[in-house]
Amino acid sequence: MSQTDFTSLNLQPGLLENLASLNYQEMTPIQAQSLPPILAGKDVIGQGKTGSGKTAAFGLGLLHKLDVKRFRVQSLVLCPTRELADQVAIEIRRLGRGIHNIKVLTLCGGKAFGPQIGSLEHGAHIIVGTPGRIEEHLRKGSLNLDNLTTLVLDEADRMLDMGFQDTLDAIIAYAPKERQTLLFSATFPKQIESISKRIMQKPMMIQVAATHDSNSIQQHLYKIDYEPQRLTALRLLLLNNRAESTVIFCNTKIEAKEVANSLYQYDFSAIALHGDLEQRDRDQALIRFSNKSVSILVATDVAARGLDIDSLDMVINYHIPRDIEVYVHRIGRTGRAGSKGIACTLYGDKESYKVERLEDYLGHKIDTAPLPPNKLLDKPTYKPPMATLQIGGGKKQKVRAGDILGALTGENGIAGSEVGKINLLDNAAYVAVNRSVAEEALRKLEQGKLKGRSFRVRRI
């Protein structure tokens, strides 16, 4: 019997028999690493993408410790969207087929509230749901978590992206302090680290994704023959790589404005970030770039401070920076979390001495590559995958992420998978949706109500 065989685990016989009937034999890496501590009752943070087998990892954990005779809610699984909640509930029911009289209930927004109250009155062992609807049931007293032993946050990074931080905090306040907490996330941004410190007890970190290593950044130098060629070279690099997210670093505010304007005129999805921006415009630029509805951010080093974008595909230095350490800091923003990153640097004759200094500092040569062919300039530019809708109400108007998600995905709405990041500010909210459904989403929000009120909505 191998260590990755399900039979090597101390699971209830009924669960093992069912796993055999489902032909589950070998554990996936995330299951093999996380199931022993989960079964031992420890708090676990699991980093793994969809399809890594994480649902079975936490599903088996909560089924193993379930007491079917106690007809109380013992486990709560929070998911970012209704579709994911439905998938998770189906998988838990499949894994729990060997346990008699087990009740798994799904509670999501976009469905009628009344019948859910009826289902809760009949009792359940495991609840799977979306944060907005779960919080509503807790507030109204229709859901009781006094007997909860396990709390699971599935795709936690996506829930935080969608603006559910406050809602999650509110839900956790209803849960007993003595419980097991399991958190699964594809990425591990700072927000996840801070929420895990607040809600977990000495969690074990299980990572199956590759982490950042210096070889994940491909560095290239491109020499330009004369100054007016610099913008053309930039366009060629953008058209050649067609990256979903690119930051172009400029040495001055004026240059950042000029470069962003020029790219915009050439039909690129570009926006400038510099010190002269009003706070509102700065917030909007960062929101649109991080939610993938703008693909190019043209920034100065000062303006880019605090830019916390996890998956940046490409960095371009429009000039070599004056300070060599700045170069290292700039390119370190790409190639994170195991993904490949590209760092391109343009330089002219007058900057050749900087190239030598740079290579001395790094201790290795940087590949000098020829520019892509000029015929690329005839190709159409590429568009970002998402579009941003701005809603004229925010936290002060009591608008919550769950309200926005519910309004978009409710009756005949768009799929939850078409909704991207949701950002809530004091007096405004921004939601990213797939470009292909942007008009439909706009109509849904214009015609629907949030908190019983109509708000102005526009696409930006």
Residue pairs with C-beta under 8 A, 6 or more apart in sequence:
1 7
1 8
2 8
2 26
3 32
4 26
4 27
4 32
5 25
5 26
5 27
6 16
6 19
6 24
6 25
6 26
6 27
7 16
9 16
9 35
9 36
9 39
9 60
10 39
11 19
11 39
11 60
11 64
12 63
12 64
12 98
12 99
14 98
14 99
15 60
15 63
15 64
15 95
15 96
15 98
15 99
17 98
18 95
18 96
18 97
18 98
19 25
19 95
21 97
22 94
22 95
24 56
27 35
27 53
28 52
28 53
28 56
29 52
29 208
30 46
30 48
30 52
30 53
30 54
30 57
30 206
30 208
31 53
31 54
31 56
31 57
31 60
33 46
33 206
33 208
34 44
34 46
34 54
34 57
34 58
34 204
34 206
35 57
35 60
35 61
37 44
37 204
37 206
38 44
38 57
38 58
38 60
38 61
38 180
38 182
39 60
39 61
39 64
41 65
41 180
42 180
42 202
42 203
42 204
43 180
43 181
43 182
43 200
43 201
43 202
43 203
43 204
44 182
44 183
44 203
44 204
44 206
45 183
45 184
45 185
45 188
45 192
45 196
45 200
45 203
45 204
45 205
45 206
46 54
46 57
46 58
46 182
46 183
46 184
46 185
46 206
46 208
47 184
47 185
47 186
47 187
47 188
47 205
47 206
47 207
47 208
47 209
48 54
48 184
48 186
48 206
48 208
48 209
49 186
49 209
50 155
50 186
52 208
54 154
54 184
55 87
55 88
55 91
55 92
55 154
56 91
56 95
57 184
58 77
58 152
58 154
58 182
58 184
59 88
59 91
59 92
59 95
59 96
60 95
61 150
61 180
61 182
62 74
62 75
62 77
62 92
62 126
62 150
62 152
63 92
63 95
63 96
63 99
63 102
65 74
65 149
65 150
66 74
66 75
66 96
66 99
66 102
66 125
66 126
67 74
68 99
68 100
68 101
68 102
68 125
70 147
71 103
71 123
71 125
72 123
72 125
72 144
72 146
72 147
73 124
73 125
73 126
73 127
73 143
73 144
73 145
73 147
73 148
74 125
74 126
74 147
74 148
74 149
74 150
75 125
75 126
75 127
75 148
75 149
75 150
75 151
75 152
76 126
76 127
76 129
76 134
76 145
76 148
76 150
76 151
76 152
76 171
76 175
77 85
77 88
77 92
77 126
77 127
77 128
77 129
77 152
77 154
78 129
78 130
78 131
78 134
78 151
78 152
78 153
78 154
78 159
78 168
78 171
79 85
79 88
79 128
79 129
79 130
79 154
79 155
79 159
80 130
80 131
80 154
80 155
80 158
80 159
80 161
80 162
80 164
80 416
81 130
81 158
81 405
81 409
81 416
81 417
81 419
82 108
82 109
82 110
82 111
82 130
82 409
82 416
83 415
83 416
83 417
84 154
84 155
84 416
85 106
85 108
85 128
85 129
85 130
86 106
86 108
88 128
88 154
89 104
89 105
89 106
89 128
92 104
92 126
92 128
93 102
93 104
96 102
96 104
102 125
102 126
103 122
103 123
103 124
103 125
103 126
104 124
104 125
104 126
104 127
104 128
105 119
105 120
105 124
105 126
105 127
105 128
106 127
106 128
106 129
107 116
107 120
107 127
107 128
107 129
107 130
107 133
107 134
107 137
107 143
108 129
108 130
108 133
109 130
109 132
109 133
109 402
109 405
109 406
109 409
109 410
110 405
110 406
110 409
110 410
110 411
110 413
111 133
113 136
116 133
116 137
116 142
117 137
117 142
120 137
120 142
120 143
121 142
127 134
127 143
130 402
130 405
131 159
131 164
131 167
131 168
131 171
131 401
131 402
132 164
132 167
132 400
132 401
132 402
132 403
132 405
132 406
133 402
133 406
134 143
134 171
135 167
135 170
135 171
135 402
136 402
137 143
138 145
138 170
138 171
138 174
145 174
145 175
145 176
146 176
148 175
148 176
148 179
149 179
149 180
150 179
150 180
150 181
150 182
151 172
151 175
151 179
151 180
151 181
151 182
151 199
152 181
152 182
152 183
152 184
153 159
153 168
153 181
153 182
153 183
153 184
153 185
154 184
155 184
155 185
155 186
156 183
156 184
156 185
156 192
156 195
157 185
157 186
157 187
157 188
157 189
157 191
157 192
158 186
159 168
160 168
160 189
160 191
160 192
160 195
161 420
161 421
161 422
162 401
162 405
162 419
162 420
162 421
162 422
163 400
163 401
163 404
163 421
163 422
163 423
163 424
163 429
164 401
164 402
165 191
165 195
166 400
167 400
167 401
167 402
168 195
172 199
181 199
181 200
181 201
181 203
183 192
183 195
183 196
183 200
183 203
185 192
186 209
187 310
187 311
187 337
188 207
188 337
189 308
189 310
190 308
196 203
209 337
209 338
210 338
211 337
211 338
212 335
212 336
212 337
212 338
216 335
216 336
216 338
216 339
216 340
216 341
217 331
217 332
217 334
217 335
217 340
217 341
217 342
217 343
218 340
218 341
218 342
218 343
218 367
219 331
219 343
219 345
219 366
219 367
220 342
220 343
220 344
220 345
220 366
220 367
220 368
220 369
221 344
221 345
221 347
221 355
221 366
221 367
221 368
221 369
222 233
222 237
222 344
222 345
222 346
222 347
222 368
222 369
222 370
222 371
223 347
223 348
223 368
224 230
224 233
224 346
224 347
224 348
224 371
225 348
226 348
227 348
230 318
230 346
230 348
231 259
231 262
232 374
232 377
233 346
233 371
234 248
234 259
234 263
234 316
234 318
234 346
235 263
235 266
235 268
235 377
236 371
236 372
236 373
236 374
236 376
236 377
237 316
237 344
237 371
237 372
238 246
238 263
238 268
238 296
238 316
238 381
239 372
239 376
239 377
239 379
239 381
239 382
240 372
240 376
241 313
241 314
241 342
242 382
243 295
243 313
243 314
243 342
244 292
244 295
244 313
244 384
244 385
245 289
245 292
245 295
245 297
245 309
245 311
245 312
245 313
245 314
246 295
246 296
246 297
246 312
246 313
246 314
246 315
246 316
247 296
247 297
247 298
247 299
247 304
247 307
247 309
247 312
247 314
247 315
247 316
247 330
247 333
248 259
248 270
248 296
248 297
248 298
248 299
248 315
248 316
248 318
249 299
249 300
249 301
249 304
249 315
249 316
249 317
249 318
249 321
249 330
250 256
250 259
250 298
250 299
250 300
250 318
250 319
251 300
251 301
251 318
251 319
251 321
251 322
252 300
253 274
253 275
253 276
253 300
255 318
256 272
256 273
256 274
256 298
256 299
256 300
256 303
257 272
257 274
259 270
259 272
259 298
259 318
260 270
260 271
260 272
260 296
260 298
261 272
263 270
263 296
263 298
264 270
266 381
267 380
267 381
268 295
268 296
268 381
269 293
269 294
269 295
269 296
269 381
269 383
269 384
270 294
270 295
270 296
270 297
270 298
271 285
271 288
271 289
271 294
271 296
271 297
271 298
272 285
272 297
272 298
272 299
273 282
273 285
273 286
273 289
273 297
273 298
273 299
273 300
273 303
273 304
273 307
274 299
274 300
274 303
275 300
275 302
275 303
277 285
277 303
282 303
283 425
284 430
284 460
285 294
285 297
286 307
287 388
287 421
287 423
287 430
288 294
288 388
288 430
288 460
289 297
289 309
290 309
290 421
291 386
291 388
291 420
291 421
291 423
291 430
291 432
292 384
292 385
292 386
292 420
292 432
293 384
293 386
293 387
293 388
293 420
293 432
293 435
294 384
295 382
295 383
295 384
297 307
299 307
301 321
301 326
301 329
301 330
304 333
307 333
309 333
310 336
310 337
311 336
311 337
311 339
312 333
312 334
312 336
312 341
313 334
313 339
313 341
313 342
314 334
314 341
314 342
314 343
314 344
315 330
315 331
315 333
315 334
315 341
315 342
315 343
315 344
316 343
316 344
316 345
316 346
317 327
317 330
317 331
317 343
317 344
317 345
317 346
318 346
319 346
319 347
319 351
320 327
320 345
320 347
320 351
320 354
320 355
320 358
321 327
321 330
324 354
324 357
324 358
324 361
327 345
327 358
328 361
328 362
330 343
331 341
331 343
334 341
334 342
334 343
335 341
345 366
347 354
347 355
355 366
358 366
359 365
359 366
383 435
384 435
385 434
385 435
386 420
386 432
386 433
386 434
386 435
387 432
387 433
387 434
387 435
387 438
387 459
388 430
388 431
388 432
388 459
388 460
389 430
389 431
389 432
389 433
389 438
389 441
389 442
389 445
389 457
389 458
389 459
389 460
390 428
390 429
390 430
390 457
390 458
390 459
390 460
391 399
391 404
391 428
391 429
391 430
391 431
391 445
391 450
391 455
391 456
391 457
392 427
392 428
392 455
392 456
392 457
393 399
393 427
393 428
393 429
393 450
393 451
393 453
393 455
394 424
394 425
394 426
394 427
394 428
394 429
395 424
395 425
395 426
396 426
396 427
397 427
397 451
397 453
397 455
398 451
399 424
399 429
399 450
399 451
399 455
400 424
401 422
401 424
403 450
403 451
404 422
404 429
404 431
404 445
404 450
405 416
405 419
405 422
407 413
407 444
407 445
407 448
407 449
407 450
408 414
408 419
408 431
408 433
408 441
408 444
408 445
409 415
409 416
409 419
410 444
410 448
413 444
414 433
414 434
414 437
414 440
414 441
414 444
418 433
418 434
418 436
418 437
418 441
419 431
419 432
419 433
420 431
420 432
420 433
420 434
421 430
421 431
421 432
422 429
422 430
422 431
422 432
423 429
423 430
423 431
430 460
431 441
433 441
438 459
442 457
442 458
442 459
445 455
445 457
446 457
